[in-house]
Amino acid sequence: MKKIVLIDASQRERANSEIIVKRIAARLSDVELHVLHMKKQNCQYCTGCGICQKSEALICSRKDDITKLLPHIDTCDSILIASPVYDHQMSSLAKLFIERFYAFYNSKAENNSSVTTRKKRAAFVMCCWTGNKEIYKKYAEWTLEGFWQIDATETKVEIFNGINEREEILSRPDYLTKIQEIADWLKA
């Protein structure tokens, strides 16, 4: 059975990022699914304390919901982060989440990653009102390059632009189709 982790990294209620995560979760059947809505959870930033680097075990000094999710990230087959674009970048919640991948860094391990399940699929989806979609796409692709820490070898980026209001993505059939395609890709 596939194991998939979905992250909603929006601060807003009824946000387009939240809708994306919920629709993907609804489409995924026969998988072990772990969903984190960061705005509703206790999510703390990495302090760089290095405790995770001093142990063979997967540990973190932070006692929060991301630490509880680390074992699922370790063994997942696919992961998706959905984030709004804020000032031409991902949300601070998305950045906070990604920085916690440090717990998987191991300079002595294959590909410098201590993950148990290798060759993961990783998708990064961003929603924005306006702006240069190609620049956002390059930024998201560049961000996914850092997912080597969890041994993500296949990546996918989707930028949903031109959606200004909460839940507006629901009025875009073309975007809803792409969301279904992303869900199918994560599960494949």
DRENBADO-81240 format. One record per residue: residue in three letters; x, y, z of N, C-alpha, C in turn; residue number from 1. Coordinates in steps of 0.02 Angstrom, whole numbers. Layout:
! residues N
+------+--------+--------+--------+--------+--------+--------+--------+--------+--------+------+
: lofi :    n_x :    n_y :    n_z :   ca_x :   ca_y :   ca_z :    c_x :    c_y :    c_z : bake :
+------+--------+--------+--------+--------+--------+--------+--------+--------+--------+------+
:  Ala :      X :      Y :      Z :      X :      Y :      Z :      X :      Y :      Z :  NUM :
...
+------+--------+--------+--------+--------+--------+--------+--------+--------+--------+------+
***
This chain:
! residues 188
+------+--------+--------+--------+--------+--------+--------+--------+--------+--------+------+
: lofi :    n_x :    n_y :    n_z :   ca_x :   ca_y :   ca_z :    c_x :    c_y :    c_z : bake :
+------+--------+--------+--------+--------+--------+--------+--------+--------+--------+------+
:  Met :     42 :    -59 :      0 :      0 :      0 :      0 :     44 :     62 :      0 :    1 :
:  Lys :     29 :    109 :    -44 :     67 :    172 :    -48 :     54 :    213 :     15 :    2 :
:  Lys :    105 :    251 :     32 :    102 :    296 :     90 :    114 :    367 :     64 :    3 :
:  Ile :     67 :    412 :     77 :     70 :    480 :     50 :     61 :    531 :    106 :    4 :
:  Val :    101 :    584 :    104 :     97 :    639 :    151 :     77 :    702 :    113 :    5 :
:  Leu :     25 :    736 :    139 :      1 :    799 :    109 :      7 :    855 :    160 :    6 :
:  Ile :     34 :    912 :    138 :     45 :    969 :    182 :      9 :   1030 :    155 :    7 :
:  Asp :    -35 :   1059 :    195 :    -68 :   1122 :    180 :    -29 :   1176 :    218 :    8 :
:  Ala :      7 :   1217 :    181 :     50 :   1268 :    211 :     22 :   1338 :    205 :    9 :
:  Ser :    -44 :   1344 :    206 :    -76 :   1410 :    204 :    -97 :   1431 :    274 :   10 :
:  Gln :    -95 :   1495 :    287 :   -116 :   1523 :    351 :   -192 :   1535 :    352 :   11 :
:  Arg :   -223 :   1537 :    294 :   -293 :   1558 :    288 :   -342 :   1498 :    293 :   12 :
:  Glu :   -398 :   1511 :    322 :   -453 :   1462 :    321 :   -486 :   1466 :    252 :   13 :
:  Arg :   -509 :   1407 :    228 :   -543 :   1402 :    163 :   -497 :   1426 :    106 :   14 :
:  Ala :   -433 :   1419 :    116 :   -384 :   1441 :     66 :   -382 :   1393 :      7 :   15 :
:  Asn :   -360 :   1416 :    -49 :   -354 :   1374 :   -108 :   -305 :   1316 :    -96 :   16 :
:  Ser :   -252 :   1327 :    -59 :   -205 :   1274 :    -41 :   -239 :   1219 :     -1 :   17 :
:  Glu :   -281 :   1240 :     45 :   -319 :   1192 :     86 :   -366 :   1151 :     42 :   18 :
:  Ile :   -399 :   1184 :     -5 :   -445 :   1150 :    -51 :   -406 :   1098 :    -92 :   19 :
:  Ile :   -348 :   1117 :   -116 :   -307 :   1070 :   -156 :   -291 :   1007 :   -115 :   20 :
:  Val :   -268 :   1016 :    -54 :   -250 :    959 :    -11 :   -312 :    916 :      2 :   21 :
:  Lys :   -368 :    947 :     17 :   -429 :    909 :     31 :   -453 :    870 :    -30 :   22 :
:  Arg :   -449 :    901 :    -89 :   -472 :    866 :   -150 :   -425 :    809 :   -168 :   23 :
:  Ile :   -360 :    819 :   -159 :   -313 :    764 :   -172 :   -325 :    708 :   -122 :   24 :
:  Ala :   -334 :    725 :    -59 :   -347 :    674 :     -8 :   -410 :    634 :    -24 :   25 :
:  Ala :   -462 :    668 :    -47 :   -524 :    635 :    -64 :   -517 :    587 :   -124 :   26 :
:  Arg :   -471 :    603 :   -168 :   -461 :    562 :   -228 :   -418 :    500 :   -214 :   27 :
:  Leu :   -378 :    503 :   -162 :   -332 :    448 :   -147 :   -369 :    394 :   -107 :   28 :
:  Ser :   -373 :    336 :   -136 :   -402 :    279 :   -101 :   -350 :    224 :    -99 :   29 :
:  Asp :   -359 :    179 :    -53 :   -313 :    123 :    -46 :   -241 :    146 :    -35 :   30 :
:  Val :   -233 :    199 :      3 :   -166 :    223 :     22 :   -166 :    237 :     97 :   31 :
:  Glu :   -108 :    237 :    126 :   -100 :    262 :    194 :    -87 :    336 :    188 :   32 :
:  Leu :   -132 :    377 :    213 :   -130 :    449 :    202 :   -118 :    486 :    268 :   33 :
:  His :    -72 :    534 :    266 :    -59 :    578 :    323 :    -63 :    649 :    298 :   34 :
:  Val :   -108 :    688 :    329 :   -121 :    757 :    308 :   -105 :    803 :    366 :   35 :
:  Leu :    -68 :    856 :    351 :    -51 :    907 :    402 :    -76 :    974 :    377 :   36 :
:  His :   -125 :   1003 :    411 :   -147 :   1071 :    398 :   -110 :   1115 :    449 :   37 :
:  Met :    -56 :   1145 :    427 :     -9 :   1178 :    473 :    -41 :   1232 :    515 :   38 :
:  Lys :    -90 :   1268 :    488 :   -121 :   1322 :    526 :   -159 :   1296 :    587 :   39 :
:  Lys :   -178 :   1233 :    585 :   -218 :   1204 :    639 :   -176 :   1162 :    687 :   40 :
:  Gln :   -112 :   1156 :    674 :    -68 :   1111 :    713 :    -15 :   1151 :    749 :   41 :
:  Asn :     19 :   1117 :    793 :     77 :   1145 :    827 :    138 :   1131 :    784 :   42 :
:  Cys :    162 :   1182 :    748 :    219 :   1174 :    702 :    272 :   1225 :    721 :   43 :
:  Gln :    329 :   1200 :    743 :    384 :   1242 :    766 :    441 :   1240 :    716 :   44 :
:  Tyr :    479 :   1294 :    714 :    535 :   1298 :    668 :    595 :   1259 :    694 :   45 :
:  Cys :    640 :   1240 :    648 :    702 :   1207 :    665 :    748 :   1258 :    699 :   46 :
:  Thr :    777 :   1238 :    755 :    822 :   1283 :    790 :    895 :   1272 :    771 :   47 :
:  Gly :    908 :   1220 :    731 :    977 :   1204 :    713 :   1017 :   1177 :    771 :   48 :
:  Cys :    984 :   1148 :    820 :   1018 :   1124 :    880 :   1064 :   1065 :    866 :   49 :
:  Gly :   1050 :   1027 :    812 :   1093 :    971 :    793 :   1080 :    906 :    828 :   50 :
:  Ile :   1030 :    902 :    872 :   1016 :    839 :    907 :   1002 :    784 :    856 :   51 :
:  Cys :    967 :    799 :    803 :    951 :    749 :    752 :   1014 :    722 :    719 :   52 :
:  Gln :   1067 :    761 :    718 :   1129 :    740 :    686 :   1174 :    698 :    731 :   53 :
:  Lys :   1158 :    697 :    795 :   1199 :    661 :    843 :   1172 :    592 :    860 :   54 :
:  Ser :   1121 :    571 :    824 :   1089 :    507 :    840 :   1076 :    468 :    776 :   55 :
:  Glu :   1081 :    403 :    781 :   1063 :    359 :    725 :    987 :    356 :    717 :   56 :
:  Ala :    951 :    369 :    772 :    878 :    367 :    771 :    850 :    432 :    742 :   57 :
:  Leu :    791 :    429 :    717 :    757 :    488 :    690 :    726 :    526 :    749 :   58 :
:  Ile :    761 :    578 :    771 :    737 :    616 :    829 :    741 :    690 :    813 :   59 :
:  Cys :    704 :    729 :    852 :    704 :    802 :    847 :    689 :    830 :    916 :   60 :
:  Ser :    722 :    884 :    933 :    711 :    914 :    999 :    644 :    950 :   1004 :   61 :
:  Arg :    614 :    965 :    947 :    550 :   1000 :    946 :    495 :    950 :    962 :   62 :
:  Lys :    451 :    967 :   1006 :    395 :    924 :   1026 :    332 :    953 :    994 :   63 :
:  Asp :    322 :    938 :    931 :    266 :    967 :    895 :    237 :    916 :    845 :   64 :
:  Asp :    190 :    939 :    805 :    157 :    894 :    758 :    202 :    875 :    698 :   65 :
:  Ile :    251 :    915 :    682 :    297 :    896 :    628 :    341 :    839 :    652 :   66 :
:  Thr :    364 :    842 :    714 :    405 :    787 :    741 :    365 :    722 :    739 :   67 :
:  Lys :    301 :    725 :    755 :    259 :    665 :    752 :    252 :    639 :    681 :   68 :
:  Leu :    257 :    684 :    632 :    249 :    665 :    561 :    315 :    639 :    531 :   69 :
:  Leu :    372 :    653 :    561 :    437 :    633 :    533 :    440 :    558 :    515 :   70 :
:  Pro :    417 :    512 :    558 :    420 :    441 :    538 :    379 :    426 :    475 :   71 :
:  His :    326 :    463 :    465 :    284 :    452 :    405 :    318 :    482 :    343 :   72 :
:  Ile :    353 :    538 :    351 :    392 :    565 :    296 :    449 :    516 :    279 :   73 :
:  Asp :    479 :    488 :    329 :    533 :    440 :    320 :    512 :    382 :    275 :   74 :
:  Thr :    453 :    357 :    285 :    432 :    296 :    250 :    380 :    309 :    194 :   75 :
:  Cys :    365 :    371 :    180 :    315 :    385 :    128 :    344 :    372 :     58 :   76 :
:  Asp :    298 :    360 :     12 :    316 :    353 :    -59 :    312 :    420 :    -95 :   77 :
:  Ser :    265 :    462 :    -72 :    254 :    527 :   -105 :    237 :    579 :    -53 :   78 :
:  Ile :    254 :    641 :    -69 :    238 :    698 :    -25 :    218 :    757 :    -69 :   79 :
:  Leu :    170 :    796 :    -44 :    149 :    857 :    -79 :    145 :    914 :    -29 :   80 :
:  Ile :    169 :    971 :    -49 :    161 :   1033 :    -11 :    121 :   1081 :    -54 :   81 :
:  Ala :     67 :   1108 :    -26 :     27 :   1159 :    -60 :     35 :   1224 :    -21 :   82 :
:  Ser :     55 :   1277 :    -56 :     70 :   1341 :    -24 :     45 :   1398 :    -66 :   83 :
:  Pro :     22 :   1451 :    -34 :     10 :   1512 :    -72 :     76 :   1546 :    -88 :   84 :
:  Val :     75 :   1591 :   -136 :    133 :   1633 :   -151 :    127 :   1696 :   -109 :   85 :
:  Tyr :    176 :   1710 :    -69 :    180 :   1772 :    -30 :    244 :   1808 :    -50 :   86 :
:  Asp :    238 :   1868 :    -76 :    296 :   1908 :    -95 :    343 :   1869 :   -141 :   87 :
:  His :    315 :   1835 :   -190 :    351 :   1796 :   -241 :    387 :   1735 :   -213 :   88 :
:  Gln :    366 :   1711 :   -155 :    397 :   1652 :   -124 :    343 :   1609 :    -93 :   89 :
:  Met :    363 :   1550 :    -68 :    317 :   1507 :    -32 :    300 :   1540 :     35 :   90 :
:  Ser :    248 :   1515 :     67 :    229 :   1541 :    132 :    282 :   1524 :    184 :   91 :
:  Ser :    282 :   1561 :    239 :    330 :   1546 :    292 :    317 :   1477 :    322 :   92 :
:  Leu :    254 :   1455 :    322 :    239 :   1388 :    347 :    271 :   1334 :    304 :   93 :
:  Ala :    269 :   1344 :    238 :    301 :   1295 :    193 :    376 :   1293 :    206 :   94 :
:  Lys :    406 :   1350 :    213 :    479 :   1353 :    227 :    495 :   1320 :    293 :   95 :
:  Leu :    455 :   1334 :    344 :    464 :   1304 :    410 :    462 :   1228 :    404 :   96 :
:  Phe :    414 :   1202 :    366 :    407 :   1130 :    359 :    468 :   1100 :    324 :   97 :
:  Ile :    489 :   1129 :    269 :    545 :   1103 :    230 :    609 :   1104 :    271 :   98 :
:  Glu :    619 :   1155 :    311 :    680 :   1158 :    352 :    685 :   1100 :    402 :   99 :
:  Arg :    629 :   1070 :    418 :    630 :   1014 :    465 :    656 :    950 :    432 :  100 :
:  Phe :    667 :    951 :    366 :    698 :    894 :    332 :    769 :    883 :    356 :  101 :
:  Tyr :    797 :    931 :    391 :    865 :    925 :    417 :    873 :    861 :    458 :  102 :
:  Ala :    819 :    838 :    488 :    822 :    777 :    529 :    842 :    716 :    487 :  103 :
:  Phe :    835 :    721 :    421 :    851 :    665 :    377 :    921 :    670 :    346 :  104 :
:  Tyr :    955 :    726 :    358 :   1022 :    735 :    330 :   1071 :    690 :    367 :  105 :
:  Asn :   1110 :    653 :    327 :   1162 :    610 :    356 :   1218 :    606 :    305 :  106 :
:  Ser :   1275 :    637 :    320 :   1330 :    641 :    272 :   1361 :    572 :    257 :  107 :
:  Lys :   1346 :    523 :    298 :   1375 :    456 :    287 :   1327 :    409 :    250 :  108 :
:  Ala :   1266 :    431 :    240 :   1215 :    388 :    209 :   1213 :    397 :    133 :  109 :
:  Glu :   1181 :    351 :     99 :   1171 :    355 :     27 :   1135 :    421 :     10 :  110 :
:  Asn :   1163 :    458 :    -37 :   1136 :    523 :    -58 :   1129 :    573 :      0 :  111 :
:  Asn :   1167 :    562 :     53 :   1165 :    605 :    113 :   1097 :    606 :    146 :  112 :
:  Ser :   1058 :    554 :    136 :    991 :    551 :    164 :    983 :    486 :    203 :  113 :
:  Ser :    954 :    492 :    263 :    944 :    433 :    305 :    874 :    404 :    299 :  114 :
:  Val :    835 :    425 :    250 :    766 :    400 :    244 :    765 :    325 :    232 :  115 :
:  Thr :    713 :    293 :    256 :    704 :    222 :    247 :    677 :    206 :    178 :  116 :
:  Thr :    625 :    241 :    157 :    596 :    231 :     90 :    629 :    281 :     43 :  117 :
:  Arg :    660 :    255 :     -9 :    698 :    296 :    -56 :    658 :    309 :   -120 :  118 :
:  Lys :    685 :    354 :   -160 :    656 :    371 :   -226 :    583 :    392 :   -220 :  119 :
:  Lys :    573 :    441 :   -178 :    506 :    469 :   -167 :    486 :    514 :   -225 :  120 :
:  Arg :    421 :    524 :   -230 :    393 :    576 :   -274 :    376 :    636 :   -230 :  121 :
:  Ala :    391 :    695 :   -255 :    376 :    756 :   -218 :    344 :    807 :   -265 :  122 :
:  Ala :    288 :    835 :   -242 :    254 :    886 :   -281 :    250 :    950 :   -239 :  123 :
:  Phe :    259 :   1005 :   -274 :    253 :   1071 :   -242 :    203 :   1110 :   -283 :  124 :
:  Val :    148 :   1130 :   -251 :     94 :   1165 :   -285 :     88 :   1234 :   -253 :  125 :
:  Met :     85 :   1285 :   -294 :     80 :   1353 :   -269 :     20 :   1388 :   -301 :  126 :
:  Cys :    -15 :   1428 :   -261 :    -73 :   1467 :   -283 :    -56 :   1541 :   -277 :  127 :
:  Cys :    -76 :   1579 :   -328 :    -61 :   1650 :   -325 :   -115 :   1691 :   -360 :  128 :
:  Trp :   -116 :   1754 :   -344 :   -163 :   1801 :   -375 :   -138 :   1821 :   -444 :  129 :
:  Thr :    -76 :   1842 :   -445 :    -47 :   1868 :   -506 :     28 :   1858 :   -503 :  130 :
:  Gly :     62 :   1881 :   -553 :    135 :   1874 :   -553 :    157 :   1830 :   -611 :  131 :
:  Asn :    222 :   1823 :   -617 :    251 :   1785 :   -671 :    252 :   1711 :   -654 :  132 :
:  Lys :    208 :   1674 :   -687 :    201 :   1602 :   -673 :    266 :   1565 :   -685 :  133 :
:  Glu :    304 :   1583 :   -736 :    367 :   1549 :   -751 :    419 :   1559 :   -696 :  134 :
:  Ile :    420 :   1619 :   -668 :    467 :   1632 :   -612 :    447 :   1590 :   -552 :  135 :
:  Tyr :    382 :   1587 :   -537 :    359 :   1546 :   -481 :    374 :   1472 :   -493 :  136 :
:  Lys :    367 :   1451 :   -555 :    381 :   1381 :   -571 :    455 :   1366 :   -560 :  137 :
:  Lys :    500 :   1409 :   -583 :    572 :   1399 :   -572 :    588 :   1399 :   -498 :  138 :
:  Tyr :    557 :   1443 :   -460 :    568 :   1446 :   -388 :    546 :   1380 :   -355 :  139 :
:  Ala :    488 :   1354 :   -375 :    464 :   1291 :   -347 :    509 :   1233 :   -367 :  140 :
:  Glu :    531 :   1232 :   -429 :    577 :   1179 :   -451 :    643 :   1182 :   -412 :  141 :
:  Trp :    668 :   1242 :   -403 :    729 :   1251 :   -364 :    719 :   1227 :   -292 :  142 :
:  Thr :    661 :   1243 :   -263 :    645 :   1220 :   -195 :    646 :   1144 :   -192 :  143 :
:  Leu :    616 :   1111 :   -241 :    613 :   1038 :   -241 :    682 :   1006 :   -247 :  144 :
:  Glu :    730 :   1042 :   -275 :    798 :   1015 :   -278 :    825 :   1000 :   -208 :  145 :
:  Gly :    801 :   1038 :   -158 :    822 :   1027 :    -89 :    790 :    966 :    -57 :  146 :
:  Phe :    743 :    936 :    -91 :    710 :    877 :    -64 :    753 :    815 :    -68 :  147 :
:  Trp :    816 :    823 :    -89 :    863 :    766 :    -87 :    870 :    741 :    -16 :  148 :
:  Gln :    858 :    784 :     33 :    864 :    763 :    103 :    815 :    707 :    120 :  149 :
:  Ile :    759 :    703 :     82 :    712 :    647 :     93 :    714 :    600 :     33 :  150 :
:  Asp :    765 :    605 :     -8 :    777 :    563 :    -67 :    718 :    566 :   -116 :  151 :
:  Ala :    694 :    626 :   -129 :    643 :    635 :   -181 :    678 :    638 :   -249 :  152 :
:  Thr :    665 :    589 :   -290 :    699 :    584 :   -355 :    654 :    603 :   -413 :  153 :
:  Glu :    588 :    602 :   -403 :    541 :    623 :   -454 :    501 :    682 :   -425 :  154 :
:  Thr :    497 :    736 :   -464 :    464 :    796 :   -438 :    413 :    822 :   -488 :  155 :
:  Lys :    366 :    860 :   -462 :    314 :    890 :   -503 :    297 :    958 :   -473 :  156 :
:  Val :    288 :   1007 :   -516 :    270 :   1075 :   -495 :    207 :   1095 :   -532 :  157 :
:  Glu :    163 :   1128 :   -496 :    104 :   1158 :   -528 :     92 :   1226 :   -496 :  158 :
:  Ile :     82 :   1276 :   -539 :     67 :   1344 :   -516 :     -4 :   1360 :   -538 :  159 :
:  Phe :    -47 :   1375 :   -490 :   -115 :   1395 :   -504 :   -119 :   1470 :   -494 :  160 :
:  Asn :   -118 :   1507 :   -549 :   -119 :   1580 :   -544 :   -188 :   1607 :   -564 :  161 :
:  Gly :   -198 :   1671 :   -547 :   -261 :   1704 :   -564 :   -318 :   1686 :   -518 :  162 :
:  Ile :   -302 :   1662 :   -459 :   -356 :   1648 :   -411 :   -347 :   1694 :   -351 :  163 :
:  Asn :   -392 :   1741 :   -345 :   -385 :   1795 :   -296 :   -422 :   1783 :   -231 :  164 :
:  Glu :   -476 :   1746 :   -233 :   -519 :   1740 :   -175 :   -514 :   1670 :   -144 :  165 :
:  Arg :   -533 :   1665 :    -81 :   -536 :   1601 :    -48 :   -583 :   1555 :    -87 :  166 :
:  Glu :   -563 :   1493 :    -94 :   -602 :   1441 :   -127 :   -614 :   1454 :   -202 :  167 :
:  Glu :   -582 :   1504 :   -230 :   -593 :   1521 :   -300 :   -571 :   1464 :   -347 :  168 :
:  Ile :   -525 :   1424 :   -325 :   -501 :   1369 :   -367 :   -558 :   1322 :   -385 :  169 :
:  Leu :   -609 :   1319 :   -344 :   -667 :   1276 :   -357 :   -706 :   1298 :   -420 :  170 :
:  Ser :   -697 :   1360 :   -441 :   -732 :   1384 :   -501 :   -690 :   1376 :   -564 :  171 :
:  Arg :   -634 :   1341 :   -558 :   -589 :   1331 :   -616 :   -585 :   1258 :   -634 :  172 :
:  Pro :   -627 :   1234 :   -681 :   -626 :   1163 :   -700 :   -557 :   1140 :   -724 :  173 :
:  Asp :   -520 :   1184 :   -758 :   -454 :   1164 :   -782 :   -407 :   1150 :   -724 :  174 :
:  Tyr :   -411 :   1189 :   -670 :   -370 :   1178 :   -612 :   -392 :   1115 :   -574 :  175 :
:  Leu :   -456 :   1104 :   -570 :   -481 :   1044 :   -536 :   -458 :    980 :   -572 :  176 :
:  Thr :   -454 :    983 :   -638 :   -428 :    926 :   -676 :   -354 :    915 :   -660 :  177 :
:  Lys :   -316 :    969 :   -656 :   -244 :    963 :   -639 :   -235 :    935 :   -569 :  178 :
:  Ile :   -279 :    953 :   -523 :   -275 :    927 :   -455 :   -285 :    851 :   -456 :  179 :
:  Gln :   -333 :    828 :   -495 :   -344 :    756 :   -502 :   -282 :    721 :   -531 :  180 :
:  Glu :   -251 :    753 :   -580 :   -191 :    725 :   -611 :   -134 :    720 :   -561 :  181 :
:  Ile :   -127 :    770 :   -519 :    -75 :    769 :   -467 :    -87 :    712 :   -418 :  182 :
:  Ala :   -149 :    704 :   -397 :   -166 :    649 :   -352 :   -148 :    581 :   -383 :  183 :
:  Asp :   -166 :    573 :   -446 :   -150 :    510 :   -481 :    -75 :    500 :   -486 :  184 :
:  Trp :    -38 :    553 :   -499 :     35 :    549 :   -503 :     66 :    530 :   -436 :  185 :
:  Leu :     41 :    559 :   -382 :     67 :    543 :   -315 :     56 :    469 :   -299 :  186 :
:  Lys :      1 :    442 :   -322 :    -17 :    373 :   -306 :     16 :    322 :   -352 :  187 :
:  Ala :     37 :    343 :   -412 :     64 :    296 :   -462 :    126 :    261 :   -438 :  188 :
+------+--------+--------+--------+--------+--------+--------+--------+--------+--------+------+
***
